[in-house]
Amino acid sequence: MTSPFHSGEKAVQTMVGVSEIADKVGRMLQPQIAAQAIPFIQQQPMVVIASTDAQEQLWTSLLIGDVGFIEVLSGDSLVIHEDSLRSATTDVLFEHLKEETAIGMLFHEMESRRRYRVNGMAVRRNGRIEVNVQEAYVNCPKYIQRRTFGAEKEIAEPQVSRGQALNTAEQQWIAQADTFFMATQSLAGKADASHRGGNPGFVEVLTDGRLRIPDYPGNNMFNSLGNIYENPKAGLLFVDFQKGSTLQLSGAAVLEFDQNTVADMEKTGDTGRFWLFEPKEWVRTDHHHQANWDYIDASPFNP
């Protein structure tokens, strides 16, 4: 049987000693959207998307819209209707999709802790983002902090700022976060969007500006870290759930395994695994969207 995993994913699975488990879990990877997942996708008011810019740097974007703005045409294709969006169209994503490009999509329902991933090729035309599906699968509910979501019809004018080195305000934002989203990509070009969560402070901002992020026990497929193993480019997205702002980082990541001090084992949920992210560029969008995000509780899986 042909493995669904590329060489980077296999390498990390071997390093961790979960190759046999991963092969079993990998059976959930399908070339189409499962029929039972279609209603879930179409009822979502948000989607996280991984994409690359003209310089092949990775970015993670958040789109919010009226329920129904995502339409699944078949297991092989879906569209996002731009006229139903309730988030900023200044997002870098819209520039990336002028020509067909690889994207990863994460449909992430925080209130129910359900999520579903779809990867494929996308292009923007005629007021729609058209996606040709190549891979789809369900994700486990771990490390998702529950929040309810309520979208407002109007948003203020987006205010966009950019930089390279992180400012104090952005560092504080990251250091207080309990959630972020990430984009990675294999050497073959398959993009992937994923989620990371933990208690506030789980992302450590180092003195040199890099971020140190624990890798908790998960589904053992190592899609994101497998991508990083063979392609260091990555993009991170932090969301200010109170103010409706987003912070997008593009840069490079590297794995940092076998960190076995008592403190590091506690931070990682006993895996001893971290990864480091070096921001190369950031985009902050204030008034990215207007929504009511009400915090319910933290994931019981958080270390």
N, C-alpha and C positions, 0 to 999 in steps of 0.2 A: 504493500500500500504506500502511495506517495505521501510523504510527510507534509503537513500544512505549514510547517515552520521553516524559516530560512536559516542560514548558517549562524547568524548572530544570536537568534533565539535559541538554537540548539546549543551553542557554546555556553550561554548563561545557564540553561537548564542543566548541562553537564557539570558546570562549576558548582551549582547548588545541590546536585544529586537528585534531581526530580525528573529526569528524562522519561522514565516509564510512566509516571503520573501525568506528565504533560502530553504524552501521546494519547492517553485516554481522554483527557480533557479537551484536546485539540479536535476531537470529533464533532464538537459543537460548531466549529467554523464551517460556514456554508457559503456557497457562491451567490445566494439570493436571500432576500429578506423573507423570513419565515412568515407564513400566512397569519399565525396568531400574533405576530409582532406588529402587523400593519395598523390595527386600531390604536395600539399604544403610541406608535410614532405619530399618527395623525392627530392625536389629542394633545400633543406637546406644544407648549407656548414658547419653548426655547430649544436651541440646538447649539452645540459647541463644534467648531469646525477647524481642523488643521489644514494649513495650506502653505505654499512656498511663494516667495517674491521673485522678482526678475534676477536677483543675485543668488537664488536658490537657498535663501535663509528661511527658516521655519517660523511660522506665527500661529497663534491660537486665537480664534475669534468667537464671539458670542452673538448670536442672532436671537431676537425676541420678536414675537408677532402674535396676532390674533390666532386663536385655535383654528386650525384649518390652513394656516399659511404653509404648512408642509403637506404635500399631497403625494401619496404613494400611487404611482400609475400601475405598477406591477412589481413582482418580486425583483425585477431587474432594473427598475428606474423609479426615481422620485423627482419632484420639483419643489422649489421654494418660491413662493409668490412674493415678490418684492413690494407690491402695493399693499400687502397686509403686514408689513414689518412695523414694529414699534420700538426699534432701536436704531442707532445712528448708522446712516449709510456712508459715513466718512470712514468706516472701518477699512483697514488695509485689505481685507478679503476681497472687496469689490474690484480692486485693481488687479489682484492675482488671477481673477477668473475671466479676464478678457479673452484669453485663449484657454483651450482645454488643459486642465492640470489635475494632478492627483490630489485628492482630499481624503481626510478621515473625518467622520461625523460621530458625535456622541449624543444620544438622546438620553437625557439625565433628569429623572423625576425625583427631586430631593425628598418630597413629602412621603413617598412610598419606598424610597431607597431602591428604585428600579432603574436600570440603565441598559441601553442597547447600542451596539456599535455597528456602523456601516462605513465601508471603505469603497472608493471607486474613483471615477474620473468625472470632472464637472466643468461646465462652461456657463458663462452668463450671457443671455441674449433674450431680447424681447420682454424685458421686465421679469425674467425668471432665471433662477439658478437650476440648471438641468443636470442631474446626476445619473451616471451609468453605474449601477451597483456591481461590484466585483467580489465583495466579501461582507458577511453580516453575521453577528453573533451576540448572544446575551452575555452580560457581565455580572459578577457577584455583587451583593449589596454592601460589602464591607467599607467602613471608613467614610460613609456619607452622613453628614450632619443634616438632620431633617429640618426643612424649612417649607412653609407654605408659600405659594406664589399667587399674586394678583396683579395683572397688568393694567396700567392706566392708558388712556387713549392718546394723550398728548405728552410730548417730551420737550424739554427746553432745548435751545440751540446747543449742539455739542461743542465743547471747548477742548481742543486737542493740543497737547504739548509733547515734545520729543526730547530725547537725550541719549547719551551713551553710558556714562557712569551713573549709577543710581544716586539720587539725592537722598537726604535724610528722611524726607517725608515718604518717599517710596520705600525706603528700607524699613521704616516703622510700619507701614502698611503690610509689607510682606511678613514681618516678624510677628504680627498679631493675627495673621490669617489662620483659619481652620480648614480652608479649602482652596485648591487651585486646579487648573486644567492644563494639560500639556500636549504638545505636538511633537512627534518623532517621525522618522522616515527611514526605511531600509535603504541599503545601497542600490537596490533594484528600482527604488522610487516609490514604493507603496507608502502612503502617508497614513498616520494613525493618530486619533485623538483619544485622550484618556483623562482620568480623574485621579487626584491624590487628596486625601483628607487626613486630619488628625486634630488633636487638641491645639488651641491657639499657642503658637510658639514652636510647632513641630518643624517649621522651616527655619533654619538658623542662618542668619546673615553673618558671614565671616568678616574679619577686619579688612581683607583684601577685596571685598565686594562680591565674592562668590557666595552662592547659596549652597548649604549642606542639607540634604533631604534624606530622611530615613526611608528605607524600603521595608515595609511591613509584610507579614505573611499574606499571600494572595492566592491567585488561581493557578500558579505554577507554570503559566504559559510564557511569561516574561516577554510580552510583545514590545512594550516600551523600552525596557532595559536591553532587550535583544537588538532593537534598532540602534540604541546608543552604542552598544558594543561594536557595531560595524560602521556607524555613521554618527559622529558626535553632535551634529546639528540638532537643535531643539528649540521649542518655543513654549513659553509659559504664559498663562492668563490668570490674573487675580481679579476678583470681583468685590467691590465694596457694596455689600448687600443693603446697607443703610442709605447710601447716597446715590446709587445707580451709576457708579463710575467703574471703569475698567483700567487695568494696567497690564499691557502686553510686553513681554520680554522676548527678545530673540538672541540666541547665543549658542554656546557649545557646552556639552555635558561629558562627564567621565565617570565611570563606575569606581566605587571605593568599597570593596568587600573586605571581609575578615577583620572587622573592627570589634575586637573582643574585650574591651575594657568593660567594667561593670556598668559605667554610665552609658556607653554606647549600646550595650545589650538592652538596657532599659529603654533607651530612646527608639530602638528598632523593633521592639517586641520580640527580642531574642534572636533576630536573624543575623545581627552584626553587619548588615548591608546598608550602605549609603550610596548616594550619587551626588556629584558636585556639578553645579551649573554656573557658568560664567556669562553674565549678561554682556552683550555687545551693543545692543540698541534697545530702547524702550519707547513705547507710545502710551501716554495716559490720556484717556478720554473721560472728562467730566461731563455729566448729563448724557452718558451713553444711552441710558434708558430710564424710564420712570416706572417703577414697579414696587409692589408691597411684598417684601420678603420678611416673613415672620419666623424667627428662630423657634424651633420646638425643642430639640434635644440633640446631644452629641451621639455619635455612633458608639454602641456598646463594645465595639471591637478596638477602639482607640487605645493604644498602650498608655 
